[in-house]
Amino acid sequence: MKVTFLLPFYVQKVARMLIKEGYKCYLVGGALRDTVIGRIPYDYDLATDAKPDDMLNIFPKSVSTGARFGMVSALVPDKNGEIFEVQVTTFRSEEQYIDGRWPSKVAFIDDLDKDLGRRDFTFNAMAADLSLVDLSGEDTDLELELYDPFEGVSDLKQKVVKAVGTPLERFKEDGLRAFKACRLASQLGFTLEQATFDAIEASIPIASQVSMERIRDEFMKMLVKSPMPSIGIDLMRETGLLKIFMPELLEGYGVEQKHFHADDVYRHSLKTCDAAPDNIKLAALLHDIGKPRKDMGNGHFYGHDVEGAKMTRQIMKRLKFSNQDVERVVILVKNHMFYYPHIDENTPEEEARKIEEHRWTDAAVRRFISRVGEENIDDLFALRIADASANPKSSFKPEEIEKLQERISAVREQDMALKVSDLRISGEDIMKLGVKKGPEVGNILEYLLAVVIEEPILNSHESLLRETKDYLAGKIKEVIPLR
């Protein structure tokens, strides 16, 4: 089979240099797969019979990213001088896998078939000989002859993910391949070929040995690169992979949400994830994670937002997310239940009266901004919209967000303190009053922030010193906690 391929200048340059030195050079991997199904490739991998040391000599600017496995990253400029990275890998065979991830024995070979035979999935085990085309460096379409020994093109047409050779052997060699299979099915909108599905189930002990960091990376790639991440998540549930790293999500399977939702907790979470923008997909998936543990049995789940925030922190810590990422998602999960009552011309009189009684004050808006963080408000609104759009029984109205946005904009224009650093007093000022350095200083600053959010006029150095002295003397104001 022939495919038409627009090979970038910088990739052609790497191939030309290898071929000029007498080595074989094949385009392999995802770029060919994407081209066959009509997608634009986003990276390019080359395979060669040149050894790593040979490649380091051929490419003046190159990095040995995995010399033991024959991987070299060639750094080459395009026509405009911008540097691009092309991964070039020596043909190799692998044996005696350990720790569910790495082969203990690697041999460099000159046999393309053996090299393709060690790869994961049939549509990733195709190759195109670049020595057969004119690599002039022009950005023009090339007609490449596709070498497809494992019938990857056929599997692409049937929209199935199929392991190369014996599926169970492939998954026992590398536990991450099981997660990758689900990720690719989700990304491409494919299904898992039955023998491949069965092999994942049978190789769960191997998949369980993969580090949480690698699982996290594969999972997040699936979330942000899939039109419908729910496909991959559900495959991970069915195969047993989800239990390895996020068993809490399974707790919602079959937990009904009477009266207020059309789906169980698990299915609603997946639909919300599908509906959410990429940057909040994880928060969308986890937003109701606390519901099963707060199930009242009558369709109510009081406190699930707080419980969910605690569980989200545990899950993300387990998966080794950065502290910054953890805090951001925890804030979104904890605050996703906000409701801003509003009145319009269609609101019944009795309902309007009740809404008026519970209308947010400026102080309530300030507390909301302080609690959520100005940088997270837009993401929280997007989560609220995704949550509602995933539930046909939702009573949510877009005007709720529009009106709150207007209020927030109005409050933001005022001179006010929304975080401790906005206070016109410091920890050093408090310690000068006799408070020892430690948690108590932070507690006092949090108290002062709550005071100022209620009464912005008190945000002056003199007023805050007075409030601190009163606090130390036991004269504490009644304020609504911010956290």
N, C-alpha and C positions, 0 to 999 in steps of 0.2 A: 504494500500500500504506500502511496505517495501522499505527503502532506505539504502544503504551502506554508512557509515559515518566514517571518520577518526576524532575522537574527541580528541583534544590536551590534554596532561596530566594535565595541569593546570585547564582546564574546568572540566575534570573528578573529580579532587580533590574537587572543589567547590560543585559539585553535590553530591559526596560521603558524604561530611560533612553535607549537608542538610538532605539527606536520613537517615544517621546514627542517626540524632536527631529526626527522625520520621516525617519529613515533605515531601510533594510531591515536585518533581522537574522535570520540563519539559524544553527541548530545544525548543525555539520558534524563530520566526522572520526570518531575512534575511539569516541566515546560512542554514536553511532548504530549503528556496527558491533557493538559489544558488546551493545547492547540487542537487536538483531535475533537474535543467537545465544544470548540468555538469560544474558548475563554482566552483572554490576554495573559500570557505568563508573567509572573512577578519575580521569578528568579531563574537562573540558568546553571545547570550542573553539567560538567564534562567528565568523561571517563577516558583513561588512557593506559597504555602499557608502560609509560615512563615511570620510573621509581621516584619517590619523594625527593631524594637528593638531586636527581636529574632535574626535576621541576624547579627546585630552589635555585639551581644554576641558570636555568632557561629564563626564569622570570626575575629580573633585577629587584623588583619590589614584590615580595611574596612572604606569606606567613605560614609556618607549619602548624596548622590547627589540630592536627592529629596524626603525627608522623607514623605512629604505630599502626594506624589504620589506612595509611597512604593518602591522607587528606592534606591538601595544600590550598590556601586561598591566594589566588593571584590578584594583585592590585594593579589595575590598568586604567589609563585615562581614555575618555571618549574623545571625539573630535574637538570638544570645547575645553578639554583639559580637566574635566570633572572625573574624580577617581571612583571606579566601580570595583566591586569584589566578585570574582568568579571562583567557585569551588571546583577544584579539579581533583579527582580521586583515581589512584592506581587500581587497575583490575586486581581483585583479591578473592581468596577463599577464606572461610572462617570455620573454626571447629571448637568444640569443648567450651560451651558457654557457661559462665558462672554468674552468680548473683542476679540471675534473671535479666541480664542486660548486656554484658560484654563477653566477647569470645576470648578465651585464653590463648588461642593459637590462630594467628593470622599469617597467610602466605601470599606474597605478591605473585601474580601469574600473568600470562599473556593471552588468556582465553576469555573472550567476551561472554560466551555462553555460561561459563561457570560463574562469572561475575554477576550476570543478570539473575542467575539461579539462586543467589544468596539473598536477593532483594525481597521486600515485604509483599507487595501486591502486584497482580499481573499488569495493571496499567501503569505501574511505576517501573516495570521491567522491560521497557521498550528502549530502542536505541536508534540513532541515525548517524551514519558514517559521514563526517564532515570533510573527509578527504575527497569525496565524490562530487563536491559542489565548488563553485567559484567563490572563494572567500575574498572578494575584492575590497571588502570594507565598506561598500556602499549599503545604505539602508534600503535595500530592495528585497522583495520576496524571493526566497530560495525554495526550490522544489526538492524536498528531502525524501529519500527512500526509507520507509519505516521498517526496522527489523523488530518483529513481534513474536518471539518464540513461545510465549505463554498465552497468546491470544487475548492480550489486554484490550485491543480495539473492540473485540466482540463483547467483552465484559462492560466496556464503556457504553456500547450501544444498548446493552441489556440493563444498564444502570445498576450494576451490582459491584460490591467490593469483594474481591476474591483473592485469597492468599496464593502466593506462588508455591507450586509443588504440593507437599503435604501440609495442610494448614496447621495441625498441631505442632509439627516440628518448627514452623516459622514462629509460632507464639511462645514456644518453650525457649527458643533462642533469645528472644528479646521481649520482655514483659510489656514494654511500652507500646509494642505493635498493636496490642488489643485495644488500647485507648485510641491509638491513631486510626484504627479501622472504623471505630464509631465516629470519630471526628471527621474523617473523609466522607463517610456516608451522610453525615449531617451537612457538611459543606457542599457536597455535590447533589444532594437530594436523592441519594442512592439507598439501596437496601443491602444487607449483608447476605452473601451467598450462604446457603444453609450449612455446608460443611465448615465454612469459616466461622459462622455464628457458633456452631457446636464446639469448635476448637477453642474459642474464647472462653466459653463456659468451663471447658475441661482444663484450661491453663490458668485459672484464677490464682492458684498458689504462686505461680511465677509472676503474674501481674502484681501481686501483693508485695513483691520484693522491690518494686520500683520506688524511687525516692519521691516524697511528697512534692518536692520542687518540680520534678519532671512531669508528674501527673498534673500539677497546677498549670504548668505552661501549656500542656496539651489541651486541658479542659478550657482554659481561657481562650486559646486559639479557636477552639470549636465555638465558644459563645459569640465571639466578635466576628468570625468569618463565615458564619452559617446564616442563610436566609431564615431558617427555622431551627434554632438550637435544640428545640424540644425533640427533634428526631434523634439526635445523638445522645441526649440525656436519657431518653426512654430506652434506647438500645443499651446504654450502660446499666440501666436498671434491670432489663431483661437478661442480660448476660452475667450479671453479678458484679460488674465493675464498680458501680456506684456505691455499693456497700463498703468498698475498700477505703474510700476517702471522704464520702459525704453520706453516711448512713442516716443522718437526721432528716434528710429529704424524703427518705422512704417512709418515715413515720406518718407522713400526710397521705400516703396511698390508701384510698378507700375511706378516708375520714370525711364524712359528709358535712356540708355547710347548709343546713336547712334554712329555708326562707330567703336568705340573702345572696346565695350563689347557685349557679347552675352546675358547677363541677365540684369534685372533691378537692381537698387542699392541694394535693400533689399536682393534679391536672391544671388547676387554676394557676399555680406557681409557674408551670411550664408555659402556659399561654401568656402570662404577664411578661415572662422573659422574652418570648417571641416578639411581643408588641413593643418592647422597650428599646430606646436608642442604645448603641453599642456601649457607651461609657457607663451605663447603669444596669447592664444586663445581669451582673452578679447580684446587685441589690434587689433587682426585680425577682430573680429566682428565689432569694432568701427572705423576701419581705414578710411572708406568712409562715416562716419556718417554726415559729413558736406556737402556732395554733394547736397542733395535736396535744401538746402538754398543758394547754389551757382550755381544753374542750369541756364545756359545761353540759354537753349532751342535748342542748336545746337550740343549737344554732348560734350560740354566743361563745366568744373566746376572750373573755375579759383579761387584759394584761398581756395578750400575746405579743404586742409590740415590744414591751420591755423584755419579756422572755426571749423573743426573737433576736433582739440586739445582743443579749448575753450569748446565745447559741451561735450567732453570726461571728462574734469575736472568737469563740472557741474553734469554729470551723476554719476561719481564715488564719488563725495562729497555727493550726495543724498543718495547713497548706503553705506555711512560710511566706505569707504576704508581708509586705513592708508595713510598719506601724502606721504610716500615713494612709495607705490603702485601707487598712483595717478600720481606722477611725472614721474615714469618710463613709464607708459602707454601713458601719454600725449606726452612724447618725441618721442615714437615710432610712434604715429599717426601723429604728426606734421612733422616728417621727412621721412615718408614712400614713398614720391614721388621722392626721389633722383634718379638721372640718371648719370651713369659714362660712358662717351663716350670712346670707345676703337676701335683700328684698328687691323684687322688681315689680313691674306693673301687673304681672299675673299672679302674684302671691296673695292668697286669701287673707282677709283682714285678721282673723284669729291667729293664723300662722305668723303673719307679719308682726303682730303684737308680741308673740313669744320670741321671735327672732330679735326684736328690738331689745328685749330684756337680756338677751345673751350676746349682744353685739360686742365685738372685740374693741376694747379701749386702745388708745395709743400705747399704753404700757404693755398690753397684751401683745400687740404687734412687735414692740421692741423685744419682749421676752422671746417671741417666736424667732426673730432674726438672730438674737444672741444664742439661743439654744441650738439652732440649725447651723448657723454660720452663714454669712453673706455669700461665701463662695459655693455653698451647697444648695442654695434655695432653688435655683433653676433646675438642678438635677432632681430635687425633691418634687417639684411640680411635674416634671416629666414622669417620675415614678407614679405619682398619683393618677396621671392620665392613663398610663399603661395599665395600671391596676384596674381602673374602671373600664377601659376598653376591652379587657379580657373577661369581663363579667357582664353578660347581657342583662342581669337583674340589678345592676348598679343604679343607684339614684343620683349619682354624681352628675353635675352640670358644669360645663366649661366655664360658665360665668363665675363659679366659685373661685377659680384661679384668677380670672381676669380682675375681679373686684379686689382680691387680696393683693395682687400685684400693684394695683392702683394705691391701696393703703400703704403698702411697703414703700413705694416710691415717694409718697408724701412724707412718711416718717423719716426716710433716709435723708431728706432735705434739711431736717432739723439738726442742730448741733447736739449730739448725744453720744453717750458711751455705750458700746455694744459688747465690748470685751475688756478684760482686765487691763490690757495695755492702753486702753482709752482713758482709764482713770487718772485723775490729776493728783495721784499719790502713789508712792512706790513701796515695795517691800522694805527698803532701807528706812523709809520714814516710819513705818510701823515698828520696826525693830528698835528705833530710837526711843519708842515709848515703853520699852522694857520687854517686848515680846521676843523670845528666843528664835533664832533661825530654825525653820522647820515647817512641818505641815500646817501649823497654826497660822502662820503668815498667809499662806495660800487660802485658808478657810476665811480669814478676815477679808481678804481681797475679794473673794467670791461673794461674801455678804455685802460688802460695799457696792459691788456691781449691781446686785439685786436691788439695793436701796436706790441707787442712781437711776436704774431703769424705771423704777416706780416714780421717782422724782428727779428728772434730769437737772433741775436747777441746783441740786446738791453736789454736782460734779465740779467742785472747786477745792483747792488744796486745804483751805481753812475749814470748810464744811466737812470734808472727809476726815480731817484730823479730829474734829469734834465728834463725828460719828464713831470713829475708832475708840476714842476715850470712853464714850458711852457704852460701846460694846464690851470693852474690858471691865467696865464697872457693872455690867449685867443689865444695862438698859438697852435691850435688843428690840428693834422694830419688827413688827410682823410683816414679813415680805414673802412673796411666792418664790420658792427655790427655782433656779434656772436649769438645773440638771435633773 
